[in-house]
Amino acid sequence: MGPAELLVLTFPEATISAEAATALVRLRDAAGVRVIDSLAVLRDAEGEATYGELTDFEHLRGVAGLDAEELPLIGPEDAQEVAELLEPGSSALIVLIEHLWAAEAAAALRAVGGRIASGVRIPPENIEEAVRAAEARVAAGE
């Protein structure tokens, strides 16, 4: 198995939209990752939190490909922790993915006794900022 990652994707609406669910289906169909599990967490305007599988929500039942098999690894404790991060009237999608593109490298590392000891997720905005700064240094002749 390749490295896995738990992502929390937040949305300003009180429910997961069909467009967001469709994006998850496209992610599931991508060659580089495998969606192991996902769970929606909703927080209403009064602050009450609920959670469930995407297929539990009536407005999402028509999204093609949403009913794919997933392992039930994300649980109520995860949903509760994410709910505490949400503002009232917002929602989140918890997604556990496996990086298939790295599975071969991970297997090679394990074969020689190595392992992936750590990983850091760097937000795209930080990378873009670093690229702009590096380009400015190059342009200034540094």
N, CA, C and O of each residue as an XYZ file, in Angstrom:
568
protein
N       0.841     -1.177      0.000
C       0.000      0.000      0.000
C       0.886      1.241      0.000
O       1.933      1.271      0.647
N       0.462      2.245     -0.721
C       1.174      3.517     -0.757
C       0.812      4.378      0.440
O      -0.046      4.006      1.241
N       1.460      5.523      0.563
C       1.146      6.421      1.669
C      -0.323      6.849      1.606
O      -0.895      6.999      0.526
N      -0.910      7.038      2.772
C      -2.308      7.473      2.851
C      -2.351      8.844      3.501
O      -1.434      9.246      4.217
N      -3.433      9.545      3.232
C      -3.581     10.896      3.762
C      -5.052     11.152      4.062
O      -5.932     10.767      3.292
N      -5.303     11.800      5.178
C      -6.659     12.190      5.559
C      -6.803     13.679      5.279
O      -6.082     14.501      5.844
N      -7.733     14.012      4.409
C      -7.975     15.404      4.039
C      -9.310     15.853      4.595
O     -10.260     15.071      4.634
N      -9.395     17.095      5.024
C     -10.657     17.701      5.437
C     -10.895     18.875      4.506
O     -10.176     19.874      4.547
N     -11.908     18.745      3.669
C     -12.256     19.778      2.696
C     -13.478     20.511      3.232
O     -14.505     19.879      3.481
N     -13.399     21.818      3.414
C     -14.516     22.563      3.984
C     -15.218     23.399      2.921
O     -14.626     23.801      1.920
N     -16.497     23.643      3.174
C     -17.346     24.389      2.247
C     -18.182     25.388      3.040
O     -18.592     25.098      4.164
N     -18.437     26.561      2.465
C     -19.181     27.589      3.202
C     -20.692     27.329      3.278
O     -21.408     28.056      3.967
N     -21.174     26.310      2.584
C     -22.598     25.993      2.619
C     -22.881     24.970      3.711
O     -21.978     24.266      4.161
N     -24.136     24.894      4.132
C     -24.526     23.981      5.217
C     -24.669     22.540      4.753
O     -24.966     21.662      5.564
N     -24.465     22.277      3.472
C     -24.515     20.909      2.968
C     -23.474     20.731      1.867
O     -22.944     21.705      1.332
N     -23.195     19.489      1.545
C     -22.260     19.179      0.460
C     -23.028     19.291     -0.859
O     -24.081     18.676     -1.024
N     -22.503     20.067     -1.779
C     -23.186     20.255     -3.061
C     -22.953     19.070     -3.989
O     -22.026     18.284     -3.800
N     -23.812     18.961     -4.991
C     -23.652     17.916     -6.000
C     -22.331     18.105     -6.750
O     -21.703     17.125     -7.150
N     -21.907     19.351     -6.943
C     -20.634     19.619     -7.621
C     -19.455     19.091     -6.803
O     -18.514     18.526     -7.360
N     -19.507     19.274     -5.485
C     -18.431     18.762     -4.621
C     -18.421     17.237     -4.635
O     -17.355     16.622     -4.665
N     -19.602     16.627     -4.613
C     -19.692     15.168     -4.660
C     -19.157     14.644     -5.994
O     -18.484     13.614     -6.033
N     -19.452     15.345     -7.073
C     -18.954     14.960     -8.393
C     -17.432     15.062     -8.434
O     -16.771     14.213     -9.033
N     -16.871     16.091     -7.805
C     -15.415     16.229     -7.747
C     -14.799     15.045     -7.012
O     -13.728     14.575     -7.395
N     -15.459     14.555     -5.964
C     -14.964     13.380     -5.247
C     -14.997     12.149     -6.147
O     -14.068     11.342     -6.124
N     -16.047     11.999     -6.933
C     -16.135     10.867     -7.867
C     -14.994     10.950     -8.874
O     -14.377      9.933     -9.192
N     -14.704     12.153     -9.381
C     -13.586     12.314    -10.325
C     -12.266     11.965     -9.658
O     -11.395     11.368    -10.290
N     -12.106     12.329     -8.394
C     -10.899     11.973     -7.653
C     -10.802     10.459     -7.536
O      -9.723      9.890     -7.704
N     -11.908      9.812     -7.254
C     -11.943      8.359     -7.127
C     -11.559      7.693     -8.449
O     -10.954      6.622     -8.458
N     -11.911      8.326     -9.546
C     -11.615      7.769    -10.866
C     -10.210      8.110    -11.361
O      -9.763      7.571    -12.374
N      -9.516      8.995    -10.659
C      -8.168      9.389    -11.071
C      -7.205      8.223    -10.890
O      -7.385      7.396     -9.996
N      -6.205      8.158    -11.720
C      -5.270      7.032    -11.683
C      -4.275      7.126    -10.533
O      -3.742      6.101    -10.107
N      -4.011      8.312    -10.022
C      -2.948      8.483     -9.049
C      -3.331      8.282     -7.597
O      -2.457      8.190     -6.735
N      -4.638      8.212     -7.307
C      -5.079      8.060     -5.921
C      -6.230      7.063     -5.838
O      -6.914      6.786     -6.823
N      -6.418      6.539     -4.639
C      -7.578      5.685     -4.365
C      -8.299      6.280     -3.167
O      -7.687      6.516     -2.126
N      -9.600      6.523     -3.311
C     -10.399      6.987     -2.182
C     -10.734      5.766     -1.350
O     -11.454      4.873     -1.796
N     -10.203      5.735     -0.132
C     -10.433      4.604      0.759
C     -11.751      4.776      1.501
O     -12.510      3.818      1.652
N     -12.028      6.001      1.969
C     -13.262      6.295      2.688
C     -13.524      7.791      2.619
O     -12.614      8.589      2.394
N     -14.782      8.151      2.815
C     -15.161      9.560      2.885
C     -16.377      9.683      3.790
O     -17.143      8.734      3.957
N     -16.540     10.858      4.369
C     -17.662     11.116      5.262
C     -17.975     12.605      5.215
O     -17.072     13.441      5.256
N     -19.257     12.928      5.130
C     -19.694     14.326      5.127
C     -20.051     14.749      6.547
O     -20.660     13.987      7.297
N     -19.668     15.969      6.906
C     -20.002     16.546      8.209
C     -20.689     17.884      7.944
O     -20.145     18.745      7.252
N     -21.878     18.048      8.494
C     -22.658     19.263      8.288
C     -22.895     19.953      9.623
O     -23.160     19.300     10.633
N     -22.798     21.270      9.618
C     -23.104     22.037     10.834
C     -24.138     23.084     10.446
O     -23.860     23.968      9.635
N     -25.338     22.985     11.028
C     -26.408     23.904     10.654
C     -26.199     25.277     11.278
O     -25.248     25.491     12.029
N     -27.102     26.207     10.956
C     -26.967     27.590     11.419
C     -26.988     27.709     12.938
O     -26.420     28.649     13.493
N     -27.636     26.767     13.613
C     -27.688     26.776     15.075
C     -26.467     26.108     15.700
O     -26.315     26.123     16.921
N     -25.602     25.526     14.886
C     -24.393     24.894     15.389
C     -24.503     23.396     15.608
O     -23.532     22.762     16.023
N     -25.674     22.812     15.336
C     -25.846     21.370     15.483
C     -25.123     20.649     14.345
O     -25.236     21.041     13.183
N     -24.391     19.608     14.681
C     -23.616     18.874     13.684
C     -24.235     17.509     13.413
O     -24.708     16.831     14.326
N     -24.223     17.120     12.146
C     -24.616     15.781     11.729
C     -23.572     15.284     10.748
O     -22.807     16.068     10.185
N     -23.546     13.996     10.551
C     -22.600     13.439      9.594
C     -23.227     12.221      8.934
O     -24.203     11.662      9.433
N     -22.651     11.819      7.802
C     -23.126     10.631      7.113
C     -22.381     10.408      5.815
O     -21.623     11.254      5.340
N     -22.630      9.230      5.259
C     -22.102      8.919      3.932
C     -22.790      9.829      2.923
O     -23.927     10.244      3.148
N     -22.135     10.143      1.832
C     -22.743     11.024      0.840
C     -24.038     10.458      0.289
O     -24.959     11.211     -0.030
N     -24.118      9.151      0.174
C     -25.345      8.542     -0.346
C     -26.506      8.633      0.655
O     -27.643      8.318      0.303
N     -26.234      9.057      1.894
C     -27.299      9.263      2.880
C     -28.097     10.538      2.601
O     -29.200     10.705      3.122
N     -27.548     11.431      1.787
C     -28.190     12.715      1.526
C     -28.999     12.637      0.230
O     -28.461     12.380     -0.847
N     -30.297     12.865      0.367
C     -31.224     12.692     -0.758
C     -30.811     13.487     -1.990
O     -30.899     12.969     -3.104
N     -30.361     14.732     -1.823
C     -30.020     15.566     -2.974
C     -28.773     15.077     -3.706
O     -28.477     15.560     -4.799
N     -28.030     14.118     -3.122
C     -26.825     13.601     -3.769
C     -27.019     12.212     -4.377
O     -26.112     11.688     -5.024
N     -28.175     11.621     -4.178
C     -28.388     10.244     -4.646
C     -28.322     10.101     -6.159
O     -28.124      8.991     -6.654
N     -28.478     11.168     -6.898
C     -28.402     11.090     -8.348
C     -27.004     11.274     -8.914
O     -26.817     11.188    -10.128
N     -26.024     11.522     -8.065
C     -24.651     11.738     -8.542
C     -24.058     10.391     -8.960
O     -23.884      9.495     -8.133
N     -23.756     10.263    -10.236
C     -23.237      9.007    -10.776
C     -21.896      8.659    -10.159
O     -21.019      9.515    -10.047
N     -21.733      7.408     -9.757
C     -20.468      6.921     -9.237
C     -20.275      7.124     -7.747
O     -19.249      6.724     -7.197
N     -21.241      7.735     -7.086
C     -21.087      8.025     -5.657
C     -21.244      6.791     -4.786
O     -20.819      6.793     -3.630
N     -21.839      5.755     -5.312
C     -22.131      4.559     -4.522
C     -20.998      3.533     -4.537
O     -21.214      2.376     -4.176
N     -19.807      3.935     -4.945
C     -18.667      3.011     -4.975
C     -18.344      2.527     -3.563
O     -18.540      3.241     -2.580
N     -17.851      1.310     -3.492
C     -17.502      0.714     -2.199
C     -16.336      1.437     -1.552
O     -15.331      1.727     -2.201
N     -16.477      1.722     -0.275
C     -15.404      2.306      0.514
C     -15.300      1.514      1.803
O     -16.273      0.894      2.233
N     -14.146      1.527      2.415
C     -13.960      0.879      3.710
C     -14.434      1.830      4.800
O     -14.154      3.026      4.716
N     -15.138      1.350      5.814
C     -15.647      2.241      6.875
C     -14.566      2.552      7.913
O     -14.589      2.016      9.022
N     -13.630      3.410      7.550
C     -12.507      3.728      8.434
C     -12.651      5.077      9.137
O     -12.079      5.279     10.209
N     -13.405      5.996      8.548
C     -13.642      7.296      9.178
C     -14.894      7.142     10.036
O     -15.947      6.736      9.544
N     -14.773      7.465     11.314
C     -15.871      7.210     12.225
C     -16.421      8.435     12.920
O     -16.044      9.565     12.608
N     -17.323      8.201     13.872
C     -17.983      9.290     14.596
C     -17.007     10.224     15.320
O     -17.237     11.431     15.394
N     -15.922      9.662     15.849
C     -14.950     10.514     16.544
C     -14.311     11.504     15.576
O     -14.106     12.671     15.910
N     -14.001     11.023     14.373
C     -13.432     11.903     13.347
C     -14.429     12.992     12.969
O     -14.072     14.165     12.855
N     -15.682     12.590     12.779
C     -16.730     13.542     12.400
C     -16.911     14.602     13.481
O     -17.071     15.782     13.168
N     -16.888     14.198     14.738
C     -17.054     15.136     15.841
C     -15.885     16.123     15.893
O     -16.089     17.318     16.106
N     -14.681     15.629     15.703
C     -13.501     16.496     15.712
C     -13.574     17.529     14.595
O     -13.255     18.699     14.805
N     -13.995     17.094     13.403
C     -14.115     18.016     12.273
C     -15.250     19.006     12.523
O     -15.118     20.186     12.200
N     -16.358     18.544     13.093
C     -17.496     19.425     13.360
C     -17.099     20.586     14.260
O     -17.619     21.692     14.114
N     -16.182     20.342     15.188
C     -15.733     21.399     16.091
C     -14.954     22.489     15.359
O     -14.855     23.616     15.844
N     -14.404     22.157     14.196
C     -13.655     23.133     13.401
C     -14.564     23.990     12.518
O     -14.163     25.057     12.054
N     -15.784     23.517     12.291
C     -16.676     24.176     11.345
C     -17.440     25.336     11.962
O     -17.863     25.287     13.117
N     -17.602     26.370     11.167
C     -18.473     27.482     11.545
C     -19.925     27.034     11.350
O     -20.198     26.191     10.495
N     -20.853     27.586     12.131
C     -22.268     27.278     11.873
C     -22.633     27.613     10.429
O     -22.200     28.633      9.891
N     -23.427     26.753      9.811
C     -23.845     26.964      8.429
C     -22.826     26.526      7.399
O     -22.896     26.946      6.243
N     -21.868     25.678      7.802
C     -20.861     25.200      6.850
C     -20.797     23.676      6.885
O     -21.480     23.032      7.682
N     -19.982     23.119      6.026
C     -19.883     21.662      5.936
C     -18.462     21.258      5.585
O     -17.630     22.084      5.212
N     -18.208     19.955      5.718
C     -16.885     19.429      5.391
C     -17.027     18.037      4.804
O     -18.007     17.333      5.045
N     -16.051     17.672      4.049
C     -15.944     16.336      3.504
C     -14.603     15.785      3.973
O     -13.548     16.327      3.642
N     -14.655     14.705      4.746
C     -13.437     14.050      5.205
C     -13.132     12.963      4.185
O     -13.986     12.126      3.893
N     -11.932     12.970      3.648
C     -11.563     12.011      2.601
C     -10.244     11.342      2.978
O      -9.244     12.018      3.218
N     -10.249     10.022      3.029
C      -9.039      9.244      3.254
C      -8.611      8.691      1.906
O      -9.337      7.921      1.277
N      -7.416      9.094      1.467
C      -6.922      8.656      0.160
C      -5.604      7.917      0.308
O      -4.832      8.155      1.237
N      -5.371      7.021     -0.628
C      -4.079      6.357     -0.759
C      -3.406      6.933     -1.991
O      -4.034      7.058     -3.042
N      -2.146      7.280     -1.871
C      -1.386      7.800     -3.002
C      -0.840      6.613     -3.793
O       0.253      6.119     -3.516
N      -1.607      6.165     -4.775
C      -1.197      5.015     -5.594
C       0.087      5.287     -6.357
O       0.894      4.384     -6.576
N       0.270      6.528     -6.756
C       1.453      6.882     -7.529
C       2.731      6.608     -6.733
O       3.797      6.441     -7.325
N       2.641      6.558     -5.402
C       3.822      6.345     -4.566
C       3.917      4.914     -4.039
O       4.857      4.587     -3.315
N       2.957      4.058     -4.392
C       2.939      2.697     -3.853
C       4.185      1.912     -4.226
O       4.749      1.208     -3.388
N       4.621      2.025     -5.477
C       5.810      1.284     -5.921
C       7.052      1.755     -5.166
O       7.873      0.937     -4.751
N       7.190      3.052     -4.990
C       8.334      3.588     -4.241
C       8.271      3.143     -2.786
O       9.297      2.797     -2.201
N       7.072      3.147     -2.192
C       6.923      2.717     -0.797
C       7.282      1.245     -0.651
O       7.921      0.857      0.327
N       6.877      0.421     -1.616
C       7.209     -1.011     -1.569
C       8.720     -1.206     -1.672
O       9.285     -2.045     -0.971
N       9.369     -0.444     -2.533
C      10.832     -0.546     -2.676
C      11.530     -0.124     -1.383
O      12.517     -0.740     -0.979
N      11.026      0.908     -0.743
C      11.601      1.340      0.534
C      11.459      0.258      1.596
O      12.411     -0.050      2.312
N      10.253     -0.320      1.691
C      10.012     -1.374      2.687
C      10.895     -2.585      2.435
O      11.336     -3.233      3.384
N      11.161     -2.903      1.168
C      11.972     -4.070      0.824
C      13.400     -3.960      1.353
O      14.061     -4.972      1.585
N      13.864     -2.748      1.540
C      15.220     -2.559      2.057
C      15.202     -2.046      3.499
O      16.198     -1.516      3.990
N      14.066     -2.209      4.167
C      13.953     -1.833      5.573
C      13.631     -0.383      5.833
O      13.614      0.049      6.986
N      13.378      0.371      4.794
C      13.046      1.788      4.971
C      11.552      1.990      5.141
O      10.757      1.073      4.937
N      11.189      3.188      5.513
C       9.774      3.539      5.635
C       9.636      5.039      5.484
O      10.599      5.786      5.656
N       8.449      5.464      5.164
C       8.164      6.890      5.116
C       7.892      7.311      6.552
O       6.874      6.930      7.129
N       8.785      8.086      7.124
C       8.699      8.447      8.538
C       7.879      9.698      8.785
O       7.370      9.901      9.888
N       7.748     10.531      7.778
C       7.022     11.771      7.982
C       6.625     12.355      6.641
O       7.197     12.015      5.606
N       5.672     13.208      6.672
C       5.241     13.933      5.493
C       4.623     15.242      5.947
O       4.054     15.321      7.037
N       4.729     16.250      5.131
C       4.168     17.552      5.464
C       3.348     18.027      4.281
O       3.837     18.071      3.152
N       2.110     18.380      4.543
C       1.254     18.937      3.500
C       1.511     20.433      3.458
O       1.376     21.125      4.467
N       1.880     20.924      2.292
C       2.143     22.346      2.109
C       1.016     22.920      1.266
O       0.807     22.480      0.135
N       0.283     23.898      1.799
C      -0.817     24.489      1.043
C      -0.336     25.110     -0.262
O       0.749     25.690     -0.306
N      -1.126     24.997     -1.322
C      -0.726     25.542     -2.628
C      -0.366     27.022     -2.565
O       0.532     27.475     -3.276
N      -1.065     27.781     -1.713
C      -0.780     29.216     -1.610
C       0.665     29.442     -1.165
O       1.319     30.371     -1.638
N       1.165     28.598     -0.259
C       2.543     28.737      0.218
C       3.539     28.446     -0.898
O       4.555     29.131     -1.021
N       3.251     27.435     -1.708
C       4.132     27.105     -2.835
C       4.134     28.254     -3.841
O       5.189     28.664     -4.322
N       2.939     28.770     -4.155
C       2.845     29.878     -5.109
C       3.621     31.093     -4.610
O       4.305     31.756     -5.391
N       3.520     31.387     -3.323
C       4.246     32.512     -2.734
C       5.759     32.289     -2.828
O       6.508     33.209     -3.156
N       6.198     31.069     -2.539
C       7.627     30.754     -2.612
C       8.133     30.863     -4.054
O       9.243     31.345     -4.282
N       7.340     30.426     -5.016
C       7.723     30.521     -6.428
C       7.853     31.981     -6.832
O       8.818     32.358     -7.496
N       6.880     32.812     -6.433
C       6.949     34.248     -6.757
C       8.206     34.870     -6.152
O       8.884     35.661     -6.807
N       8.514     34.518     -4.913
C       9.702     35.067     -4.247
C      10.971     34.620     -4.954
O      11.889     35.420     -5.136
N      11.039     33.351     -5.358
C      12.219     32.839     -6.059
C      12.363     33.519     -7.424
O      13.475     33.867     -7.821
N      11.265     33.711     -8.138
C      11.309     34.386     -9.434
C      11.766     35.832     -9.282
O      12.493     36.352    -10.129
N      11.338     36.477     -8.201
C      11.760     37.856     -7.967
C      13.266     37.917     -7.679
O      13.952     38.832     -8.138
N      13.775     36.942     -6.920
C      15.222     36.904     -6.646
C      16.003     36.672     -7.933
O      17.038     37.304     -8.145
N      15.529     35.780     -8.792
C      16.205     35.509    -10.064
C      16.182     36.765    -10.934
O      17.189     37.117    -11.547
N      15.033     37.438    -10.987
C      14.908     38.648    -11.807
C      15.814     39.763    -11.285
O      16.295     40.584    -12.066
N      16.049     39.798     -9.967
C      16.906     40.816     -9.360
C      18.382     40.444     -9.461
O      19.250     41.224     -9.066
N      18.670     39.248     -9.993
C      20.046     38.821    -10.184
C      20.706     38.266     -8.934
O      21.934     38.225     -8.851
N      19.927     37.845     -7.978
C      20.503     37.283     -6.742
C      20.947     35.866     -6.938
O      21.454     35.243     -6.004
